[in-house]
Amino acid sequence: MEIVIAGLIALALVALVVGALSGRVRLTSCCTTADPARDLRMRAAFENDPPPAA
């Protein structure tokens, strides 16, 4: 039974790694600091700067 559970966990980890390497899964955090230059509420602070790259 332990082998089955370990196999399922390993399969899920392999799927995440393959997805990350192929670009299908993004490994980002929801708690990252946002770029203020892209925030529309901060647009007045960056009036003279060129627009951020997409």
Number of C-alpha atoms within 10 A of each C-alpha: 6 7 8 9 10 11 12 12 12 12 12 12 12 12 13 16 14 13 14 13 11 10 10 10 13 11 11 7 7 7 6 7 7 9 9 12 17 14 10 10 9 12 14 9 11 14 10 8 9 8 11 8 5 4
